[in-house]
Amino acid sequence: MRALVVYHSKSGNTKKAAEDISEELERFVHVDMEAIVVNRYNPFLLGTLRAFKDMFSDERFPLVGLTYDPLKYEFIIIGTPVWGNSCTPPIDSYLSELQDFSYRVGFFTTQSGQPTFDAVKEMEKTSGMEADVKLAIRKGDIGNAEYFNDIKIFVSDLLGIDHHID
């Protein structure tokens, strides 16, 4: 069985979570990772301003350079930072192209404040798919014991296996 982990990360938090989820998944299935890279969101002021502008635009991003076909996987996990209670525009574009596909799907978000599932609800609406599993991660929790236990539960629930919390 195979899983695809797709993510967009500007600051590195979502990338770290995607890597940790992938590592846990690799204990059970083959995993490929796909980073959606948006060069216009460089770490400087102009990149931040572009990201802010794009949050309020209805335009879809042309996604180029993607390597993996999600139809070749039994599981797909999609992660995004939360920008203004929403997923990022690149993830929104990716999700809009996934409509009407059926496989087990997990959505995860990373955010500065108290974790909520507002962005996940938007991801479900955009993709037309209800997530089989959901995980909202507060960036301050990345790397702590509870975070790793949450990832184990997320992966176990996605794969439909029993999980044991350390």
C-alpha positions as CSV (number, residue, x, y, z in Angstrom):
1,M,0.0,0.0,0.0
2,R,1.1,3.5,-0.7
3,A,0.5,7.0,0.9
4,L,1.1,10.4,-0.5
5,V,1.8,13.3,1.8
6,V,1.2,16.7,0.1
7,Y,2.0,20.0,1.9
8,H,2.6,23.7,1.5
9,S,4.9,25.4,4.1
10,K,6.2,28.9,4.2
11,S,7.9,29.0,7.6
12,G,8.8,25.3,7.9
13,N,6.2,24.2,10.6
14,T,4.0,22.4,8.1
15,K,7.0,20.8,6.5
16,K,8.2,19.5,9.9
17,A,4.7,18.1,10.6
18,A,4.6,16.5,7.1
19,E,8.0,14.9,7.7
20,D,6.9,13.5,11.1
21,I,3.6,12.2,9.7
22,S,5.5,10.6,6.8
23,E,8.0,9.0,9.2
24,E,5.1,7.4,11.2
25,L,3.4,6.3,8.0
26,E,6.6,4.6,6.8
27,R,6.3,2.1,9.6
28,F,3.3,0.6,7.8
29,V,3.2,1.7,4.1
30,H,5.4,3.2,1.3
31,V,5.3,7.0,1.5
32,D,6.0,9.7,-1.1
33,M,6.1,13.4,-0.2
34,E,5.1,16.3,-2.4
35,A,6.0,19.8,-1.4
36,I,4.0,22.5,-3.2
37,V,6.6,25.2,-3.6
38,V,5.6,28.7,-4.4
39,N,8.6,30.9,-5.2
40,R,6.6,34.1,-5.0
41,Y,6.3,33.5,-1.2
42,N,9.9,34.1,-0.4
43,P,10.8,34.7,3.2
44,F,11.2,38.4,2.7
45,L,8.7,41.2,3.0
46,L,7.6,41.1,-0.6
47,G,6.9,37.3,-0.3
48,T,4.8,37.9,2.8
49,L,2.8,40.7,1.1
50,R,2.1,38.5,-1.9
51,A,0.9,35.7,0.4
52,F,-1.4,38.2,2.2
53,K,-2.8,39.5,-1.1
54,D,-3.3,35.9,-2.4
55,M,-5.4,35.0,0.7
56,F,-8.1,37.4,-0.5
57,S,-8.0,36.4,-4.1
58,D,-10.4,33.9,-5.7
59,E,-7.8,33.0,-8.3
60,R,-6.5,29.5,-8.5
61,F,-2.8,28.9,-8.6
62,P,-1.4,27.1,-11.6
63,L,0.4,24.2,-10.0
64,V,3.5,23.2,-11.9
65,G,6.3,20.8,-11.2
66,L,4.2,18.3,-9.2
67,T,5.7,14.8,-9.4
68,Y,3.1,12.4,-8.0
69,D,-0.3,11.3,-9.3
70,P,-2.6,11.0,-6.3
71,L,-4.7,8.4,-8.1
72,K,-1.9,5.9,-7.6
73,Y,-2.2,5.9,-3.8
74,E,-4.5,4.3,-1.3
75,F,-4.0,7.1,1.2
76,I,-3.5,10.9,0.7
77,I,-2.6,13.3,3.5
78,I,-2.7,17.0,2.8
79,G,-1.2,19.6,5.1
80,T,-1.4,23.4,5.2
81,P,-0.6,26.3,7.5
82,V,-3.6,28.2,8.5
83,W,-3.7,31.7,7.0
84,G,-6.7,33.8,8.3
85,N,-8.7,30.7,9.3
86,S,-8.2,29.2,5.8
87,C,-5.9,26.9,4.0
88,T,-3.2,28.5,1.8
89,P,-4.1,29.4,-1.8
90,P,-1.7,26.7,-3.2
91,I,-3.4,24.0,-1.1
92,D,-6.8,25.4,-2.2
93,S,-5.7,25.0,-5.8
94,Y,-4.4,21.5,-5.3
95,L,-7.6,20.4,-3.5
96,S,-9.8,21.9,-6.2
97,E,-8.2,19.5,-8.7
98,L,-8.9,16.4,-6.5
99,Q,-12.7,16.6,-6.5
100,D,-14.6,13.3,-6.9
101,F,-11.6,11.0,-6.2
102,S,-12.1,8.3,-3.6
103,Y,-9.4,7.1,-1.3
104,R,-8.7,7.5,2.4
105,V,-7.8,11.1,3.1
106,G,-6.3,12.9,6.0
107,F,-6.1,16.7,6.4
108,F,-3.8,18.4,8.8
109,T,-3.1,22.1,9.7
110,T,-0.5,24.0,11.6
111,Q,-1.3,27.3,13.2
112,S,-0.1,29.8,15.7
113,G,-3.1,30.0,17.9
114,Q,-5.5,27.5,19.5
115,P,-6.0,24.7,17.0
116,T,-9.4,24.7,15.3
117,F,-10.8,22.8,12.3
118,D,-12.0,25.8,10.4
119,A,-9.4,25.4,7.7
120,V,-10.1,21.7,7.5
121,K,-13.8,22.4,6.9
122,E,-12.7,24.7,4.0
123,M,-10.4,21.9,2.7
124,E,-13.3,19.5,2.7
125,K,-15.6,21.9,0.9
126,T,-13.0,22.7,-1.8
127,S,-12.1,19.1,-2.4
128,G,-15.6,17.7,-2.1
129,M,-14.2,15.1,0.2
130,E,-14.8,14.5,3.8
131,A,-11.5,13.8,5.6
132,D,-11.3,10.3,7.2
133,V,-9.0,11.8,9.8
134,K,-8.1,15.4,10.8
135,L,-5.3,16.9,12.9
136,A,-4.9,20.5,13.9
137,I,-1.4,21.3,15.3
138,R,-0.4,24.4,17.3
139,K,3.0,25.4,16.1
140,G,4.2,25.7,19.7
141,D,3.5,22.0,20.3
142,I,5.6,20.7,17.4
143,G,8.1,18.3,18.7
144,N,6.6,17.6,22.2
145,A,5.3,14.2,23.4
146,E,1.6,15.0,22.9
147,Y,2.3,16.1,19.3
148,F,4.0,12.8,18.5
149,N,1.1,10.9,20.2
150,D,-1.4,12.9,18.1
151,I,0.5,11.9,15.0
152,K,0.5,8.2,15.9
153,I,-3.3,8.4,16.5
154,F,-3.8,10.3,13.2
155,V,-1.8,7.7,11.2
156,S,-3.4,4.7,13.0
157,D,-6.9,6.1,12.4
158,L,-6.1,6.8,8.7
159,L,-4.8,3.3,8.2
160,G,-7.5,1.7,10.3
161,I,-5.1,0.0,12.7
162,D,-5.0,-0.2,16.5
163,H,-2.8,2.4,18.1
164,H,-1.0,2.3,21.4
165,I,0.0,5.6,23.0
166,D,3.4,5.6,24.7
